[in-house]
Amino acid sequence: MPTDRFKLLEPQDQDLPQRYAQKIIQDPHLRAIQTLFDQKICVMGGCGQVGSHLITQLYEYGCPLDRITINDDLRLGKRHNLPEPLRPQVDTRSHQAYALQPPERPDILIFVGGRSSVPHFHSLTDVVEELALWQTILEWCVTEKIRLIFASTSSLCKQRPSLEDQPVWPGSLYELAKLMMENMAIQQALDQDLEVQICRFFSVYGVTERHKGNFGNLYTQILWHALEQEPFELWGQPGLFVPGEQTRDTIFAAEVCRALLHLLTLPLAPPRLEDISGLIYNIGQGQPVPIREMIEQVKSLLSAAYQPIIVEADVPASIKNYVVHTWGDPHKLLETGFQPIFTNHRQNLTLIAYALQDQMSWYWSMVEAIRQDMIST
């Protein structure tokens, strides 16, 4: 990708690799997260967007490679989303087959796999299939006493700002599956002592997301379309909202992964029938960004010849219950002591842009340098 697509780095961006590395090396949660490395960690969905960022962070933090197992059938994820030394370790069986015959027992299972968006569900049959898979995973975790943390979705949250104790309900088959997964896990926690934490992800964008194409985050889609000089459709709905009025509570994938790992360092209080408040966490930045503002931020990164081409259009009639706004209140996560470090969207987008310009080789070199620095200290 020619560098003339990007403006010259602004002064505050010139030490971007060093700044990113320092954030990882000086992570306030580093020492606590490294205590997890005495345990075996299995990541299901490890080659997808969040899963690959998670494994990359474990790699950067110095986690021994033999402590990480990765399961991904590669229908949605890609091996090249992982640090090169970990690519051969991917078990490409289905999640269900893996859980029925695991190569070893992990101490921790991080589930960020399965069908990951509304277009992946076409009928109730898809929901039933997803829940059958989930039943197998829950039974495995209960039987083997494996600590589980998994990705749900902020699409369930219909009130703004969303709090974890507000009622949620499904507006799509995807949301129905996620709600049932949440409830099945809660029931197993109450009845079978399953150790579990449920994370409702808000709008996650990141470096290893290009494989998602039109299912990618709006931030990164705007960037890709501009770099390729393809029109980006900005949706509106007559009488409801004008194009670009939508907002998303956006959060960088590296921050999401830090939150997951931080939660795993916390002791779990057993839930009670009248109080399951310790099980569910919003994972978002808590600051909704209008789509128009996203476009302006992308514009600021690109040269005049590669500015976004915006075409206004109505929400397609085939899409029901389009989510116009998302906004999650993350105070519960913050009250656990979590300290965000990737809050500057412009810096995060710059990192993504420069990672993409040379097919990720710059990015992977930086990741490798961080790991070697971490191991040597």
Secondary structure by P-SEA (a helix, b strand, c coil): ccccccccccccccaaaaaaaaaaaaccaaaaaaaaccbbbbbcccccaaaaaaaaaaaaacccccccccccccccccccccccccccccccccaaaaaacccccccccccccccccccccccaaaaaaaaaaaaaaaaaaaaabbbbbbbbccccccccccccccbbbbccaaaaaaaaaaaaaaaaaacccccbbbbbcccccccccccccccccaaaaaaaaaaacccccccccccccccccbbbbcccaaaaaaaaaaaaacccccccccccccccccccccccccaaaaaaaaaaacccccccbbbbbcccccccccccbbbbbaaaaaaaccccccccaaaaaaaaaaaacccaaaaaaaaaaaaaaaaac
